[in-house]
Amino acid sequence: MANIKSAKKRINVIEKKTLRNKMVKTKVKTMVKYVEEAIEGGDKKAAEAALKAATSEISKAASKGIYHKNTAARKVSRLTLAVNKMA
């Protein structure tokens, strides 16, 4: 454990940031799951609505630096492709 006051503060700050990042990543995963469930269910309108929400969350995460921009682009691209393949 750290003895220096600034080191203790850094530990607290890192814990807060870790929790915030974890919350955002969990939300993104949930949104992606909603899109995939709509695709499996065959509901194109629901899939498009879920895709819009998921894209928004992924973009927010990328802008905050939680996801790398290429990772975010890849996730959005794959989801969009899956929704567009629906009949």
MARNU-877602 format. One line per 5 residues: number of its first residue (from 1); for each residue x, y, z of N, C-alpha, C. Coordinates in nm, 2 decimals, decimal comma. Layout:
MARNU-877602
NUM	X/Y/Z/X/Y/Z/X/Y/Z | ...
END
This chain:
MARNU-877602
1	0,08/-0,12/0,00/0,00/0,00/0,00/0,09/0,12/0,00 | 0,04/0,23/-0,07/0,12/0,35/-0,08/0,12/0,43/0,05 | 0,23/0,49/0,08/0,24/0,58/0,20/0,23/0,72/0,17 | 0,27/0,76/0,05/0,27/0,90/0,01/0,13/0,94/-0,03 | 0,09/1,06/0,02/-0,04/1,12/0,00/-0,09/1,12/-0,14
6	0,00/1,17/-0,23/-0,03/1,18/-0,37/-0,05/1,04/-0,44 | 0,02/0,94/-0,39/0,01/0,81/-0,44/-0,13/0,75/-0,40 | -0,17/0,78/-0,27/-0,30/0,73/-0,23/-0,41/0,79/-0,31 | -0,39/0,92/-0,34/-0,50/0,99/-0,42/-0,50/0,92/-0,56 | -0,39/0,90/-0,62/-0,39/0,83/-0,75/-0,46/0,70/-0,75
11	-0,44/0,62/-0,64/-0,51/0,49/-0,63/-0,66/0,51/-0,63 | -0,71/0,61/-0,55/-0,85/0,64/-0,55/-0,90/0,68/-0,68 | -0,83/0,77/-0,75/-0,87/0,82/-0,88/-0,88/0,71/-0,98 | -0,78/0,62/-0,98/-0,78/0,51/-1,07/-0,90/0,41/-1,05 | -0,93/0,39/-0,92/-1,04/0,31/-0,89/-1,17/0,36/-0,95
16	-1,19/0,50/-0,93/-1,31/0,56/-0,99/-1,32/0,55/-1,14 | -1,20/0,58/-1,20/-1,20/0,57/-1,35/-1,23/0,43/-1,40 | -1,17/0,33/-1,33/-1,19/0,19/-1,36/-1,34/0,15/-1,35 | -1,41/0,20/-1,25/-1,55/0,17/-1,23/-1,63/0,24/-1,35 | -1,60/0,36/-1,38/-1,67/0,43/-1,48/-1,65/0,36/-1,62
21	-1,52/0,32/-1,65/-1,50/0,25/-1,77/-1,57/0,12/-1,78 | -1,58/0,05/-1,67/-1,65/-0,08/-1,66/-1,80/-0,06/-1,69 | -1,85/0,05/-1,63/-2,00/0,08/-1,65/-2,02/0,10/-1,80 | -1,94/0,18/-1,86/-1,96/0,21/-2,01/-1,95/0,09/-2,09 | -1,84/0,01/-2,07/-1,82/-0,12/-2,14/-1,94/-0,21/-2,13
26	-1,99/-0,22/-2,01/-2,11/-0,31/-1,98/-2,23/-0,26/-2,06 | -2,25/-0,13/-2,06/-2,36/-0,07/-2,13/-2,35/-0,10/-2,28 | -2,23/-0,09/-2,34/-2,21/-0,12/-2,48/-2,24/-0,26/-2,51 | -2,19/-0,35/-2,42/-2,21/-0,50/-2,44/-2,36/-0,53/-2,44 | -2,44/-0,46/-2,35/-2,58/-0,48/-2,34/-2,65/-0,43/-2,47
31	-2,61/-0,32/-2,52/-2,67/-0,26/-2,64/-2,64/-0,36/-2,76 | -2,52/-0,41/-2,77/-2,49/-0,50/-2,87/-2,57/-0,63/-2,86 | -2,60/-0,67/-2,74/-2,68/-0,79/-2,72/-2,82/-0,77/-2,77 | -2,87/-0,65/-2,74/-3,01/-0,61/-2,79/-3,02/-0,62/-2,94 | -2,92/-0,57/-3,01/-2,91/-0,58/-3,16/-2,91/-0,72/-3,20
36	-2,83/-0,80/-3,14/-2,81/-0,94/-3,18/-2,94/-1,02/-3,15 | -3,01/-0,99/-3,04/-3,14/-1,06/-3,01/-3,24/-1,02/-3,11 | -3,25/-0,89/-3,15/-3,34/-0,85/-3,25/-3,32/-0,92/-3,39 | -3,19/-0,94/-3,42/-3,15/-1,00/-3,55/-3,20/-1,15/-3,54 | -3,17/-1,22/-3,43/-3,21/-1,36/-3,42/-3,36/-1,37/-3,42
41	-3,43/-1,27/-3,37/-3,58/-1,27/-3,37/-3,64/-1,24/-3,50 | -3,56/-1,18/-3,59/-3,60/-1,15/-3,73/-3,68/-1,02/-3,73 | -3,67/-0,94/-3,63/-3,75/-0,81/-3,63/-3,66/-0,70/-3,68 | -3,67/-0,67/-3,81/-3,58/-0,57/-3,87/-3,60/-0,43/-3,81 | -3,72/-0,38/-3,78/-3,74/-0,25/-3,72/-3,67/-0,24/-3,59
46	-3,70/-0,34/-3,50/-3,64/-0,34/-3,37/-3,48/-0,35/-3,38 | -3,43/-0,42/-3,48/-3,29/-0,43/-3,50/-3,23/-0,30/-3,54 | -3,30/-0,23/-3,62/-3,25/-0,10/-3,67/-3,25/0,00/-3,55 | -3,36/0,00/-3,47/-3,37/0,09/-3,36/-3,26/0,06/-3,26 | -3,24/-0,07/-3,23/-3,13/-0,11/-3,14/-2,99/-0,08/-3,19
51	-2,98/-0,09/-3,32/-2,85/-0,06/-3,39/-2,82/0,09/-3,37 | -2,92/0,18/-3,38/-2,90/0,32/-3,37/-2,85/0,35/-3,23 | -2,92/0,29/-3,13/-2,88/0,31/-2,99/-2,74/0,26/-2,96 | -2,71/0,14/-3,01/-2,58/0,08/-2,99/-2,47/0,16/-3,05 | -2,49/0,21/-3,17/-2,39/0,29/-3,24/-2,36/0,42/-3,16
56	-2,47/0,48/-3,10/-2,45/0,60/-3,02/-2,36/0,57/-2,90 | -2,39/0,46/-2,83/-2,32/0,42/-2,71/-2,17/0,39/-2,74 | -2,15/0,32/-2,85/-2,01/0,28/-2,90/-1,93/0,41/-2,93 | -2,00/0,50/-3,00/-1,93/0,63/-3,03/-1,89/0,71/-2,91 | -1,99/0,71/-2,81/-1,96/0,78/-2,69/-1,84/0,72/-2,62
61	-1,83/0,59/-2,61/-1,72/0,52/-2,55/-1,59/0,55/-2,62 | -1,59/0,55/-2,75/-1,47/0,58/-2,83/-1,43/0,73/-2,81 | -1,52/0,82/-2,80/-1,49/0,96/-2,78/-1,43/0,98/-2,64 | -1,47/0,90/-2,54/-1,41/0,91/-2,41/-1,28/0,84/-2,39 | -1,24/0,76/-2,49/-1,11/0,69/-2,49/-1,13/0,55/-2,42
66	-1,25/0,51/-2,40/-1,27/0,37/-2,34/-1,24/0,27/-2,44 | -1,28/0,29/-2,57/-1,25/0,20/-2,68/-1,17/0,28/-2,78 | -1,07/0,21/-2,84/-0,99/0,27/-2,95/-1,09/0,30/-3,07 | -1,06/0,40/-3,14/-1,15/0,44/-3,25/-1,17/0,33/-3,36 | -1,07/0,26/-3,38/-1,08/0,15/-3,48/-1,16/0,03/-3,42
71	-1,15/0,01/-3,30/-1,23/-0,10/-3,23/-1,38/-0,06/-3,24 | -1,41/0,07/-3,21/-1,54/0,12/-3,22/-1,60/0,11/-3,36 | -1,52/0,15/-3,46/-1,56/0,14/-3,60/-1,58/0,00/-3,64 | -1,50/-0,10/-3,59/-1,52/-0,24/-3,63/-1,65/-0,29/-3,57 | -1,68/-0,26/-3,44/-1,80/-0,30/-3,38/-1,92/-0,25/-3,45
76	-1,92/-0,12/-3,49/-2,04/-0,06/-3,56/-2,05/-0,12/-3,69 | -1,94/-0,15/-3,76/-1,94/-0,20/-3,90/-2,00/-0,34/-3,90 | -1,96/-0,42/-3,80/-2,01/-0,56/-3,80/-2,16/-0,57/-3,76 | -2,20/-0,48/-3,67/-2,34/-0,48/-3,64/-2,43/-0,43/-3,75 | -2,38/-0,32/-3,82/-2,45/-0,27/-3,93/-2,47/-0,37/-4,04
81	-2,36/-0,44/-4,07/-2,36/-0,55/-4,17/-2,46/-0,66/-4,14 | -2,46/-0,70/-4,01/-2,55/-0,80/-3,97/-2,70/-0,76/-3,99 | -2,73/-0,63/-3,95/-2,86/-0,58/-3,97/-2,90/-0,57/-4,11 | -2,81/-0,52/-4,20/-2,84/-0,50/-4,34/-2,86/-0,64/-4,41 | -2,80/-0,75/-4,36/-2,82/-0,88/-4,42/-2,95/-0,94/-4,39
86	-3,03/-0,88/-4,30/-3,16/-0,93/-4,27/-3,25/-0,91/-4,39 | -3,34/-1,01/-4,41/-3,43/-1,00/-4,52/-3,54/-0,90/-4,51
END
